[in-house]
Amino acid sequence: MLMDAKTAAALDEAKTRLAEEHLTDPNVVGVAKGFRTRDGELTDEPVVIALVRKKRRAALVSRSRLLPEVIGGHGVDVVETGEFRFSGATKAAAATPIAERFRPPLQGAGLGSLADGTLGTFGCLVRDRTDGSICVLSANHVLANFGATAPGTAIVQPAPLDGGAAEANTVARFKRAIPLVKGVGNTADAAIAQLEPGIDVSSTVARNLMAPISPTHRAIGLAFLASVHGGTFMAKIDTVLAQLDVELLTPDSTVAAVEGGRIEKVGRSSGYTSSVVLDTTARVFVDGYSFDDLIYAQRFSLVGDSGAVVCEGGNGRTYTPMPAIACRMLGAAGTLYDLPLDGDNAYLDQARDEFFGESAVGNLVVQLVYQNLDVAVNRLEAATASPEEKAEAQRYYAKYRALVIGLLGDPGSAVQLSQENVDDIRTVFAGFSPELVTLPEKQALWVIFDDVIVPSVGRTRAGLLEYMNDPAVYRRVVTALREIPGLEVDDTYGFSGR
């Protein structure tokens, strides 16, 4: 779906007006332009998109903070994205961070300012057009601490928080940055530091997790801002290079991002990840800074990945890791139905990482569990189950446990979702008591059942993952979930609507 230049220009004007009037609202984090999604379906209506931390019904919002339905003659689509923050501001918690010492320093490794104690990622090497020197490219808030760092300040690898807090670990010295200014629209968060004499040059990526930048593996952006679940804003690489007056070491190695394009990167905290571009004209407001004309992707970076260079490629679904789901929900459900679920936590984690984590819809389900875990556990602990309900639960457990475990262990399984499976799911949904599932929640479950589960009959595991990665399917699920009062939904995927 394409937008003509005249409409795009008009929407940009309306987007600027919306930002001027509402970006001071702490709930509004950004704006973008795109097409409206209605009833879970993408329409051809061009709109301005308002990105909010939390989407609330109009009746619950004061009139002074109510977002307009129309601005500049164009409709406004309000979409929830969750919280965003600079991803290099604090130490990150990651299972296997790229925190070791590399000589020569390599793209994707952790680094930071010795004086400021910052933490971020070695983006790549660039050549300074002003004097021909070789420099490290990363984020401004990593190399320059939002402009507070003096030129010549030592940049160390590994970062100070990763054990590199010594002058002997210096690999470069801060040279210059794209200024970050509050109250105006910024388009990039980037800086360079000149390599120290005697530091060798290498285009290799840390741990060989990704191919080097080249004309066949082109760079599209620089990651610098992440949400709590990995939603990532990126500056466009050509914007970064032009404003810093630098160039990549290999010519013809950049390309413009396109919506739907697969991307990959290697960062200090999340290592190798691959996702899909969801927007190329996003605008965001965080910590007093406004940014325009950004790229956005889902579950692509974490705290400490700031400065990572993003390239085209990958499978589009190697996402940032999620912490283990607490097993207390399994324990509460096991107690309610007299089932040995405590021993199945490993399979639950496997299902999360090796099935649900491979799709957009699956990731939404995982996030939904995290955010609403206390409510679910409290309901399970307060509920009672009749002997008949316990017997029915035990029957389904015996019927499907071995099958599910087998499917989890065989990614290439040819087993298809059968009509009998779907009928069993229907019976389970229908049997949820009001103690466990409210009426609005059950209504949403039936929408998801009709729109997602019923059309999945005959699909294999691979086919199910492909279907659950369909943006239209994802939007239908999100639309249904948003109708549930009180449900916490962190929708950091597909806010553009395009």
N, C-alpha and C positions, 0 to 999 in steps of 0.2 A: 504494500500500500504506500503510494507516494504522495507527497504534499507539494503543491506547486509553490514556486518561489514567492509569489505575491501573498498567498495565504500564510506561508512561513514567516514572512517579514511582519505581517499584521499581528500574528500570534506573538512574535518576539516583543513587539511594542506592548501588547496586552500583558505579557509575562512580566515585563519590567514594571508596569503599573501595579500589578498584583504584588510584586516583591516590595515595591516602595511602600505600599499601604499595609502589608501584613507580615513581612519578615521580622518585624519587631515583636510579633507574638511569639512567645517561647515555644508554643506547640507547632508552629510552622517552621520547617527546616529548609524548605527549598521549593523551587518551581521548575517545571519543564513544559515543553509543548509536545503534543502528540495527538492521538485519536481517542475518543471516549470509548470506554467499555460499559455496556449496558446489559444487565441480566447475564453477566458472564461472557458476553459475546463482543468481539471487537467490531465497532461501527466505523463508518467513513466520516464521522463528524470531527473536524479538527477542533481541539480544545486546548486551553491552558490547564496544566495539571499542578495542583497544589499538593506538596509533600508534607505530611503532618506526622508528628510523633505518635499521636493517638487520635483515631477517628471517633468522634462522638456524634450522637444524634443531635439535630439542630435544636431540639427542645432542651438539651442539656448544656447548650453553649450560650453565653451572654450575647446580647445583640451587638455589643461593641466589638466582639471577637468573631462574630459569625462571618464566614467566608462568603463572598458573593457567588451567586449562581451564574452570573454573566459579567464579563468585564471587557470593555472595548468592543462590544458587539459579538464576543465569542464566549461560549460556555466554559465553565470551570469544573473540572473533575477533581474531587478531593480524594487522595489516596494515602493510606497509612504506610509509613516506612520504618518506624521505630527510631531509636536514638543513634546518632552518628557522632564520632569523635576522631581527633587526629590520632592516627594509629601508631605513632612513634613516641607519644608523650610519656609513657610509663613502661615498666618492665612487663613483658608478656609471659603468660603461662602457656607453654606448649610442650607437647610430649617429647619431641626431638628437635629443638630449635637449632638453626645453623649458627651456632655460637662459637665454633672452634676457630683457631688461628689459621689463616691461609696466607702463604707467601709463595708467589705473588697473591695479593688480595683478589678475590673472585666475585663475580656478579652473583647476587643472591645471599651473600654472607652478611652477618650482623656487623654494624659499625656505629660509631657515635662520636660526639664531641667530647674530648677529654675534660675541658674546662666546665662544660655545661652538664655533663653526665647524660646526654641524650642517647636514645636507642632507636635504630632504624636499620635500613637495608642498603647495601652497596648496589646501586642501580645498574651502572655499567660505566665503561670508560668512554670519554669523549675528548675531542680535540678543540682547544680554545682557538677560535678564529682570530683573536686579537694578537696572539703571540706564538701560536703553534704548540703550546704546552699540552701535555696529557693530563686530564683531570678526572676525578671521580664525580659521577652524577648521582644525586640523591635528593631528598626533600629538604626544603628550606628549614622546617622545624627540627630536622635531624642534624644538618650541618651548621645551621646558623641560629638555631633557637629563636625563630620568629624575628630574626634581624638583630638580636642582642649580641651576637658573636662578632668579635673583631677579626678582620683579615689576618691570616697567619696563625690562627688558633689551631692546635693539633687535632687531627681527626684520627682516631685509633681503631684498629681492627684486631681482635674483637672489640665490641663496645665496652665502655666502662662497667656497665651492669652485668656483662658477661665475663668479667675477669680481666678486661683489657685496660684497666685504669693505671697506666704507666706510660711515661714518655717514650719508653723503648718500643711500644706498640704503634707508634705513629706511622701512618702510611701516606698521609696527605695533610695539607693545611688549607683551611677554609680560604676561598678566594672571592667569590661573589654569589649573590642570590637574587632571584626575582623577588622584589619587595612584596611583603604581605601587608596590606593596609586595611584597617577597619573603616567601615563606612563607604567603601567603594567596591565595585565588582572586580575581584581577582579572577584570573583564568588558570593559574598554576601555582603550585607550592613546590619549588625546586631550587637547587643550588649546586655549586660545584666547589671542589677542593682540589688543589693541584698536587699531583703525586710528588712525594719526597724524592730527592736524588737517591739512586741506588735501589729503588723499588721497581721490580720488574713488571712488565706489562703482559697480561694474558686476557684473551677473550673467552676463556673457558668458564662455564657456569659451575657454581659450587656443587660438589658431589655429583657432577655430571647429570643433574636432574633435568636439564633442558638443553636443547641445541643453542649454540651461540647466536647472537644477532647477525644476520646476513641478508643479502638480497632475496634469499628463499625462505627466510625466517625473520620477517620484518617486525619492527617495534611499532606499537600503536599508542602507548601511553605510559604514564608514571603514576603508580598508586600512592595515595597519601592520606586517605580518609576512610575509616571503616565503621560499620555499625556493630552492635554487640554480637550479631550472628554472622558477621563476615560480609555484609553488603558493602561494596567498595566504590568509591568515587576516584576517578583517574583524570589527570590533566592530559590533554592531547600532546603526543610526543613532538609534533612539529611546532606546536605553540611553545613548548618547553625549550627546544633547541634554538628557536628564533629569538626568544626573549633573553636567553643566556648568551647568545652569540657563540654557540658551539656547534659541533657536528659529530655524528657517530664516526667511529674509526673505519667502518666499511660503508662506502657510498651506496645510494639507492636502497637503503635498508629501513625505511619508514613507510607506513601506509595508514590511510585514514580508517578509523573504526566504522563499522557498519552494524546496525541493529540486527541481531540474530547471528552475528559472526562469533566463531569460537576463539577463545583467547587463553593464554597460559602465562604463568609467571613463576619465579622462584623468589621467596622472601624469607627473611630471618626467622620468623615465628611459625608460619604455616607451611614452609617448604614449598614443594611443587603443588600448584592448584591449577585447575582449568574450569572456566565457566563460559557464559554466553553474554555478549553485549546486549543490554536491554534498552539503553538510551544513549544518545550522543549529543544531546543538547540540554542536559540537566543543569539545574541551579540549586545550590545548597547554602544554608546559613548555619555556621557552627562557631561557638565561642567568640561571637562578635565579628567573625570574618564571613564575607559573602563571596561565593564563587560562581562563575558563569561558564557555560559551554563545556560541561564536563561529560565524561563517559561513566556509565554505571553498570555494575554487574553484581550478581547474587553470590554470597558465600565464597568470596574470592580472596580476602586478606584478613589478617588479624592485627592486634596491637603489636608493633615491632616490625611490620612489613613496609612501613612508609619508606618510599624511595625506590621500591622495586619496579623495574622496567617490565612492562607488559607487552607480549608479542602475540601475533596471530598464531593459531594452532591449538592442539590439544583435542580432547574428546568432548569438551564442554560440560563435563559433569564430575570432575575430580575436585570436590569441594573442600573448604576448610573443615578441620576436624571439630567434632562436638564432644563435650564431656560426657562421661558415662551417665546413663539414666539411673536415678536412684531406684534400687530394687524394692523400696518400701511399698510401691503400688502393687507389685507382684505379690508381696507378702500379704497385703491387705485383701487382695482379690482371692488369694489362696485360702486365707482364713475364712472368708465369707462363703466360699463354695466347697471347702474341704478338698482343695487341690494342692499338689506338691509343687507349687509355682516357684517357691524360693530357689529351687535347684535349676531353674530355667533362665536365670538372669544372663548367663553367657550367651544363650541363644537370642535373647532380646537384644543384647548389644550387637550381635552378629547381624540380626535383622535390620537394626538401625544403620549400621555401617555398610553392609554389603547388599542391602536391597532398598530400604527407604532412602538412604543417603545418596542413592544414585539417580534420584529424580526430583523435579521441582515440587510435585505434590507430596512426595515422601518427606522431603525436608520440611515442608510446611507442617506435616503431621508431627514430626519429631519436635519442632519448635513449640507446637501447640501443647505437647505433653509437658515439656519443661516449664512453660509459663503457667500452666493450670494444674500442676502436679498436686499442690496442697489441697485444692478443691476436690480433686478426684479421690485422693487418699481419705480425706475427711468423710466424703460420702460413703466410700466403701466401708470404713470403720464404723459408721453409724447405721448402715443398712442391715437388714436381716434377710435371709433366704429360706424359703420353704424347702421341705424335703424334695418336692418335685423339681424345684429350680436347681437344687444342688445336683440331683440325678441327671438333669438335662445338661448342665455344665460339664459334669464328669463324662457324659457320653461324647460330647463334642471334643473334649480334651483327648480322650482315648482315640477318637477317630482321626484327629488331625495332627497330633503332636509329631509322630514319626514322619508323616508326609512333609510337614513344614521343615523339620530338621533336615530331611533329605534334600529338599529344594534349596535350602540355604547353603548346603555343601556342594551344590552342583550348578554353577552359573550358566552352564549350557543346557540345562534340563529342557526336554521337549514336552514335559507334562503341561497340559493346557487347563486353564480355568474352566470348569464344567458347569452346566446348568445346575447340577446337584449342589456344587459348591455355592453358587449364587443363591439357591433356595435356602441353604443352611444359614448363609449370612442374613438373609431376609428374616428368618425365624429368630435369630439372635437379636437383631435390631428390634423386632416387634416385642421381644420378651424383656427388654430393659425396663425396670420398674421406675416410677417417678422418683424414688429415693436416689437412683443413680443417674438418671437422665431426665432433664426437665422437658416440658412439652416443646419449647422453641428449639432445644438441642435435638430432640427427636425429629422435628420437622426438617432441620438442616441435614440430619443423617439420611432422611429419605431422599432429599434432593441429591446428595452425594451418591446414594445408592443408585438412583435412576440415571444420573449423568455420568458416573464413573464406573461403577461396578457392573451394572447390567450390560453396557457396551463392551465389557472386557471378556465376555464369554468366548472361549476358543483361543485366547491369547496365551502364549508361553511366557515364562519369566521375562525373557528379552522383550517380547511384545508388550508386556505390561509396563516395563520401564520406559519404553518408547512412548507409549500412550500417556503415561504419567508425566512425561516431559513436554507434552503438548501445551503451549501457552494458553490455548483456549480452554483446555480441561482444567488447568491450574486456576484460571480466572473464575470458572464456574464454582470451583470449590471455595475459593476465597469469598466470592459473593455470598454463598450459602452460610459460611462461618460468620460473616459480618452481621448477619441477621440475628445472631444469638446475643441477647443482653448479658453483659458482664463477662463474656469470654475474652480472654487476652489473646489477641492475634498479632504476631509480629510479621507483617507482610513487607518484607524487604525485596520482593521479587516482582518484576514486571510493572513498576509503578508508571512507566511511560505510557502503557496502553497500546504501543505500537508493536 
